[in-house]
Amino acid sequence: MKIFKIIASIIILLTFILIGSPIKYNCLALNIGIIIIGSIYIFYKILKEKQNIINRKIDIIVLIFCLSPIIPLIFNTYSSLEETLISFIKYISIFNLYITIKDIVIKEENWITNILILGAMILVILGIDEMTSKTLIQYAEAIGLPYVINYEKRMFSILGYANSFAIIMAVTLLIAISKCKTTKETFSGFIFLFLSGVLLSYSRSVLLLFILIFLIYIFLAKDKTKIYKIYVVIINLVLSFIYMKIFEISLSKEQYILIWMTTLILFILSIIVAKLITKNYERLNKIKRDTYIKLGVLSVILIGITYFIGIHLDVPLNLFFDGEENDEVRYNIYNINPNEDYIFTFDINAKSKLNNVENYSIKIIDKKTQLSFNYINIDIKNFVVICNHLYF
């Protein structure tokens, strides 16, 4: 059993690394390996230990679900035989992995949660590396992962898609919260790490969904340590916002060592603060419920006021600074209404020693319209582009 546990741990961690971008599926070899290992485990349980591998209703449901890709083959309704067979292999490998780890999970629940947290931590580390020095991520193509240019400067690690990365972070964040207790303050550091990952992905929908689920948990849970967890999450939320701002400023100045040092320092600080909360937990528990409600309402009001003021402020978009170079920068503009006039104002001071053609260009693009402006050398203030009735 121990050898299967070790193999299962390696497989789960490999899936975090190899799954990569949705542009290209490169886990077929891993799927086949899982099927082989799972088959050995199934034969071992049936022949050696004389056990029935399908012994619960959930097992039957999982089996039916994993056999579903075979339906198009039976009724000859598939659009691509190759894609259908690959899908079938993927689902069968999922069933084999499920059968291999289900008994281990029942006996050792902490094992699977710790593996998932470790996998998510690897994704965050690779995410920071991808946005900074690219020391590790440069080897991604060597293991079959497609290279995805991070135009929007959103953290997506090796997944190539920020929202998928944010979802994984949110799920493992909830796991870390559930494991963080007065005797396990180390998990507070992982709460900080995963919360920072969600914030740096800039996935607002995932962040709001996490907040909603966490609030539902707080109201419904009968866990005696839920007040402790509220304190820990609030502290880590503050630390994560601080980290996000330091990350953004340091990234623009290419101070990558500072980013890594800040990550480590705030990770440790999160654990220290959690220990301080543990030390004073009895005193904090004596605070009346009405006080928490008042503080919560006040916090919501302050956040609402800050958001309302923020959306009405005009902030200049600084793309380049002295001495910096960028191959391409993209910026998405939201809250665009159809059939309206928009004025784009550019303060440009760009010069080159070489008179190359199209030294740089400005493109304003939507699905139906593209405006392009190419320049060699220019020194213009308040260059104005008037876009009449762009259909965004």
C-alpha positions as CSV (number, residue, x, y, z in Angstrom):
1,M,0.0,0.0,0.0
2,K,2.9,2.4,0.8
3,I,4.4,2.1,-2.7
4,F,1.0,2.9,-4.3
5,K,0.7,5.9,-2.0
6,I,4.1,7.2,-3.1
7,I,3.3,6.6,-6.8
8,A,-0.1,8.3,-6.4
9,S,1.6,11.3,-4.7
10,I,4.1,11.7,-7.6
11,I,1.2,11.4,-10.2
12,I,-0.9,14.1,-8.6
13,L,2.1,16.5,-8.4
14,L,2.9,15.7,-12.0
15,T,-0.6,16.6,-13.1
16,F,-0.1,20.1,-11.5
17,I,3.0,20.6,-13.6
18,L,2.2,18.8,-16.9
19,I,-1.4,19.9,-17.4
20,G,-0.2,23.2,-18.9
21,S,-2.1,25.4,-21.3
22,P,-5.4,24.4,-22.8
23,I,-3.8,25.1,-26.2
24,K,-2.2,21.7,-26.2
25,Y,-2.9,18.5,-24.3
26,N,0.4,16.9,-23.4
27,C,-0.6,14.4,-20.7
28,L,-1.4,11.4,-22.8
29,A,1.7,9.5,-21.7
30,L,0.8,10.3,-18.1
31,N,-2.7,9.0,-18.7
32,I,-1.4,5.7,-20.1
33,G,1.0,5.4,-17.1
34,I,-1.9,5.9,-14.7
35,I,-3.9,3.3,-16.5
36,I,-1.1,0.8,-16.2
37,I,-0.4,1.5,-12.5
38,G,-4.1,1.5,-11.7
39,S,-4.6,-1.8,-13.5
40,I,-1.8,-3.3,-11.4
41,Y,-3.4,-2.0,-8.3
42,I,-6.8,-3.3,-9.2
43,F,-5.4,-6.8,-10.0
44,Y,-3.5,-6.7,-6.7
45,K,-6.6,-5.9,-4.7
46,I,-8.8,-8.5,-6.5
47,L,-6.3,-11.4,-6.8
48,K,-4.0,-10.9,-3.8
49,E,-6.3,-9.4,-1.1
50,K,-9.6,-10.8,-2.5
51,Q,-11.3,-7.5,-2.3
52,N,-14.1,-5.9,-4.4
53,I,-12.8,-2.6,-5.8
54,I,-16.3,-1.3,-6.5
55,N,-17.9,-1.4,-3.1
56,R,-19.8,1.9,-2.8
57,K,-22.5,3.6,-4.7
58,I,-20.2,6.5,-5.5
59,D,-17.8,4.0,-7.2
60,I,-20.5,3.0,-9.6
61,I,-21.4,6.7,-10.4
62,V,-17.7,7.5,-11.1
63,L,-17.4,4.4,-13.3
64,I,-20.4,5.4,-15.4
65,F,-19.1,8.9,-15.7
66,C,-15.7,7.7,-16.8
67,L,-17.2,5.4,-19.4
68,S,-19.4,8.2,-20.9
69,P,-16.9,9.0,-23.7
70,I,-17.5,5.6,-25.2
71,I,-21.1,6.5,-26.1
72,P,-20.2,8.4,-29.3
73,L,-18.2,5.3,-30.4
74,I,-21.2,2.9,-29.7
75,F,-23.7,5.1,-31.7
76,N,-21.1,6.2,-34.3
77,T,-21.8,9.9,-33.5
78,Y,-18.3,11.1,-32.9
79,S,-16.8,14.0,-34.9
80,S,-13.2,12.9,-34.5
81,L,-12.2,9.3,-33.8
82,E,-8.8,10.4,-32.5
83,E,-10.2,13.0,-30.1
84,T,-12.9,10.5,-28.9
85,L,-10.2,7.9,-28.1
86,I,-8.0,10.4,-26.3
87,S,-11.0,11.5,-24.3
88,F,-11.8,7.9,-23.4
89,I,-8.2,7.3,-22.3
90,K,-8.3,10.4,-20.1
91,Y,-11.5,9.4,-18.4
92,I,-10.3,5.8,-17.8
93,S,-7.1,7.1,-16.3
94,I,-9.2,9.3,-13.9
95,F,-11.1,6.2,-12.8
96,N,-7.9,4.3,-12.3
97,L,-6.4,7.1,-10.2
98,Y,-9.7,7.3,-8.2
99,I,-9.6,3.6,-7.4
100,T,-5.9,3.8,-6.5
101,I,-6.3,6.7,-4.0
102,K,-9.8,6.2,-2.6
103,D,-8.8,3.8,0.1
104,I,-5.7,5.9,1.0
105,V,-7.9,9.0,1.3
106,I,-10.4,7.3,3.6
107,K,-7.6,6.2,5.9
108,E,-5.4,9.3,5.6
109,E,-7.4,12.3,4.7
110,N,-4.5,14.7,5.5
111,W,-2.4,13.0,2.9
112,I,-4.5,14.1,-0.1
113,T,-5.0,17.6,1.2
114,N,-1.3,18.1,1.9
115,I,-0.5,16.9,-1.6
116,L,-3.0,19.3,-3.2
117,I,-1.5,22.2,-1.1
118,L,2.0,21.2,-2.2
119,G,0.9,21.1,-5.8
120,A,-0.7,24.5,-5.6
121,M,2.4,25.9,-3.9
122,I,4.5,24.7,-6.9
123,L,2.0,26.5,-9.2
124,V,2.4,29.8,-7.3
125,I,6.2,29.5,-7.4
126,L,6.2,28.9,-11.1
127,G,3.7,31.7,-11.5
128,I,6.0,34.2,-9.8
129,D,8.9,32.9,-11.8
130,E,6.9,33.2,-15.1
131,M,6.2,36.9,-14.3
132,T,9.8,37.7,-13.2
133,S,13.1,36.1,-14.2
134,K,11.7,33.0,-16.0
135,T,14.4,30.9,-14.5
136,L,12.3,27.8,-14.2
137,I,9.5,28.5,-16.7
138,Q,12.0,28.6,-19.6
139,Y,12.2,24.8,-19.4
140,A,8.4,24.4,-19.9
141,E,8.7,23.8,-23.6
142,A,11.2,21.0,-22.9
143,I,8.5,19.0,-21.2
144,G,5.9,19.7,-24.0
145,L,4.2,22.8,-22.5
146,P,3.4,25.5,-25.1
147,Y,4.8,29.0,-24.4
148,V,2.1,31.5,-23.8
149,I,3.0,35.3,-23.9
150,N,1.7,37.0,-20.8
151,Y,0.3,40.2,-22.4
152,E,-2.0,41.2,-19.6
153,K,0.6,40.7,-16.8
154,R,-1.8,38.4,-14.9
155,M,-0.5,35.4,-13.0
156,F,-1.3,32.2,-14.7
157,S,1.8,30.1,-13.9
158,I,2.2,27.2,-16.5
159,L,-1.5,27.0,-17.1
160,G,-1.5,29.9,-19.7
161,Y,-5.0,31.0,-18.5
162,A,-5.4,33.3,-15.5
163,N,-9.0,32.2,-14.5
164,S,-8.0,28.5,-14.4
165,F,-5.1,29.3,-12.2
166,A,-7.3,31.4,-9.9
167,I,-9.8,28.6,-9.6
168,I,-7.1,26.2,-8.5
169,M,-5.8,28.8,-6.0
170,A,-9.3,29.4,-4.6
171,V,-9.9,25.6,-4.1
172,T,-6.6,25.0,-2.3
173,L,-7.1,28.3,-0.4
174,L,-10.3,26.8,1.1
175,I,-8.4,23.6,1.9
176,A,-5.7,25.6,3.6
177,I,-8.3,27.5,5.6
178,S,-9.9,24.3,6.8
179,K,-6.6,22.9,8.0
180,C,-5.4,26.1,9.7
181,K,-6.1,25.7,13.4
182,T,-4.6,27.0,16.7
183,T,-2.2,24.1,16.6
184,K,-1.4,24.3,12.8
185,E,-0.5,27.9,12.2
186,T,1.9,27.0,9.4
187,F,-1.1,26.7,7.0
188,S,-1.6,30.5,7.5
189,G,1.4,31.0,5.3
190,F,-0.3,28.9,2.5
191,I,-3.5,31.0,2.9
192,F,-1.4,34.1,2.3
193,L,0.3,32.4,-0.7
194,F,-2.9,31.2,-2.4
195,L,-4.8,34.4,-1.7
196,S,-2.0,36.4,-3.3
197,G,-2.2,34.1,-6.3
198,V,-5.9,34.8,-6.6
199,L,-5.3,38.6,-6.4
200,L,-2.4,38.6,-8.9
201,S,-4.6,36.6,-11.3
202,Y,-6.9,39.6,-11.3
203,S,-9.8,37.2,-11.6
204,R,-12.6,39.2,-10.0
205,S,-15.3,36.5,-10.5
206,V,-13.2,33.9,-8.7
207,L,-12.3,36.3,-5.8
208,L,-16.0,37.2,-5.3
209,L,-17.0,33.5,-5.5
210,F,-14.4,32.6,-2.9
211,I,-15.6,35.4,-0.6
212,L,-19.2,34.2,-1.0
213,I,-18.3,30.5,-0.2
214,F,-16.2,31.6,2.8
215,L,-19.1,33.7,4.2
216,I,-21.5,30.7,3.7
217,Y,-19.0,28.5,5.6
218,I,-18.7,31.0,8.4
219,F,-22.5,31.2,8.9
220,L,-23.2,27.5,8.6
221,A,-20.1,25.9,10.2
222,K,-20.3,24.8,13.8
223,D,-16.5,24.6,14.0
224,K,-15.3,26.1,17.3
225,T,-12.3,27.6,15.6
226,K,-14.2,29.5,12.9
227,I,-13.6,32.9,14.7
228,Y,-9.9,32.1,14.7
229,K,-10.1,31.4,10.9
230,I,-11.9,34.7,10.3
231,Y,-9.0,36.5,12.0
232,V,-6.4,34.6,10.0
233,V,-8.2,35.2,6.7
234,I,-8.6,38.9,7.3
235,I,-4.9,39.3,8.3
236,N,-3.8,37.4,5.3
237,L,-6.1,39.4,3.0
238,V,-4.3,42.6,4.3
239,L,-0.9,41.0,3.8
240,S,-1.9,39.8,0.3
241,F,-3.0,43.3,-0.8
242,I,0.3,44.7,0.5
243,Y,2.2,42.0,-1.4
244,M,0.2,42.6,-4.6
245,K,1.2,46.3,-4.5
246,I,4.9,45.6,-3.8
247,F,4.8,42.9,-6.5
248,E,3.3,45.4,-9.1
249,I,5.8,48.1,-8.3
250,S,8.8,45.8,-8.2
251,L,7.8,44.1,-11.4
252,S,7.6,47.4,-13.3
253,K,11.2,48.1,-12.1
254,E,12.4,44.6,-12.7
255,Q,13.4,44.1,-9.1
256,Y,12.8,40.4,-9.1
257,I,15.0,39.5,-6.0
258,L,12.8,42.0,-4.0
259,I,9.7,40.1,-5.1
260,W,11.1,36.7,-3.9
261,M,12.4,38.2,-0.6
262,T,9.0,39.8,0.0
263,T,7.2,36.5,-0.7
264,L,9.3,34.7,1.8
265,I,9.1,37.5,4.5
266,L,5.3,37.8,4.3
267,F,4.9,34.0,4.2
268,I,6.8,33.8,7.5
269,L,5.1,36.9,8.9
270,S,1.7,35.3,8.2
271,I,2.6,32.3,10.3
272,I,4.0,34.5,13.1
273,V,0.7,36.6,13.2
274,A,-1.3,33.4,13.2
275,K,0.7,32.2,16.3
276,L,0.0,35.6,18.0
277,I,-3.7,35.2,17.3
278,T,-3.5,31.7,18.9
279,K,-1.7,33.1,21.9
280,N,-4.5,35.7,22.4
281,Y,-7.4,33.6,21.1
282,E,-9.2,33.4,24.5
283,R,-9.1,37.1,24.9
284,L,-10.4,37.7,21.3
285,N,-13.2,35.2,22.0
286,K,-14.6,37.5,24.7
287,I,-15.3,40.2,22.2
288,K,-19.1,40.5,21.8
289,R,-20.9,39.5,18.6
290,D,-22.3,43.0,18.1
291,T,-18.8,44.4,17.9
292,Y,-18.0,42.0,15.0
293,I,-21.2,43.0,13.2
294,K,-20.4,46.7,13.6
295,L,-16.8,46.2,12.4
296,G,-18.1,44.1,9.4
297,V,-20.7,46.7,8.4
298,L,-18.1,49.5,8.7
299,S,-15.6,47.5,6.6
300,V,-18.2,47.0,3.9
301,I,-19.1,50.7,3.8
302,L,-15.4,51.7,3.6
303,I,-14.7,49.2,0.8
304,G,-17.8,50.4,-1.0
305,I,-16.7,54.1,-0.7
306,T,-13.2,53.2,-1.8
307,Y,-14.5,51.3,-4.9
308,F,-17.0,54.1,-5.8
309,I,-14.2,56.7,-5.6
310,G,-11.8,54.5,-7.5
311,I,-14.0,53.9,-10.5
312,H,-14.4,57.6,-11.0
313,L,-10.7,58.4,-10.9
314,D,-8.7,58.8,-14.1
315,V,-5.4,57.1,-13.7
316,P,-2.7,57.5,-16.5
317,L,-1.5,54.3,-18.1
318,N,2.3,54.4,-18.0
319,L,3.5,51.7,-20.4
320,F,7.2,52.5,-20.6
321,F,9.8,54.2,-18.4
322,D,13.3,55.6,-19.1
323,G,15.7,52.9,-20.0
324,E,13.0,50.1,-20.3
325,E,12.1,48.0,-23.3
326,N,9.1,46.0,-24.1
327,D,8.3,43.9,-27.2
328,E,4.6,44.3,-26.9
329,V,2.2,45.7,-24.3
330,R,-1.6,45.2,-24.4
331,Y,-4.1,46.9,-22.3
332,N,-7.8,46.1,-22.1
333,I,-10.4,48.8,-21.7
334,Y,-13.6,47.7,-20.0
335,N,-17.0,49.4,-19.5
336,I,-17.2,50.4,-23.2
337,N,-20.7,51.2,-24.4
338,P,-21.7,50.6,-28.0
339,N,-22.3,53.5,-30.5
340,E,-20.5,56.1,-28.5
341,D,-17.6,58.5,-29.3
342,Y,-14.3,57.9,-27.5
343,I,-11.2,60.0,-27.4
344,F,-7.8,58.3,-26.8
345,T,-5.1,60.7,-25.6
346,F,-1.4,59.8,-25.8
347,D,1.5,61.7,-24.3
348,I,4.3,60.4,-26.5
349,N,8.1,61.1,-26.3
350,A,9.8,58.2,-28.1
351,K,13.1,58.4,-30.0
352,S,15.4,55.9,-31.5
353,K,19.0,56.1,-32.7
354,L,18.1,54.0,-35.7
355,N,15.6,55.1,-38.3
356,N,13.8,51.8,-38.5
357,V,10.5,51.4,-40.3
358,E,7.6,51.0,-37.8
359,N,9.8,51.5,-34.7
360,Y,6.7,51.1,-32.7
361,S,2.9,51.2,-33.3
362,I,-0.3,51.9,-31.5
363,K,-3.3,49.8,-32.3
364,I,-6.8,50.2,-31.0
365,I,-8.6,47.0,-31.7
366,D,-12.1,45.5,-31.2
367,K,-13.8,42.7,-33.0
368,K,-15.0,44.8,-35.9
369,T,-12.6,47.7,-36.0
370,Q,-8.8,48.1,-36.0
371,L,-7.1,51.5,-36.0
372,S,-3.3,51.3,-36.4
373,F,-0.7,54.1,-36.1
374,N,3.0,53.4,-36.9
375,Y,5.9,55.7,-36.0
376,I,9.7,55.9,-36.3
377,N,10.7,58.9,-34.2
378,I,8.2,61.2,-32.5
379,D,8.1,63.8,-29.8
380,I,4.4,64.8,-29.4
381,K,2.4,65.8,-26.4
382,N,-1.3,65.0,-26.1
383,F,-1.6,63.1,-29.3
384,V,-5.4,62.6,-29.7
385,V,-7.1,59.8,-31.6
386,I,-10.9,60.3,-32.1
387,C,-12.8,57.1,-32.6
388,N,-16.3,57.7,-33.9
389,H,-18.9,55.2,-33.0
390,L,-16.7,52.2,-32.4
391,Y,-18.9,49.1,-31.9
392,F,-17.4,47.4,-28.9
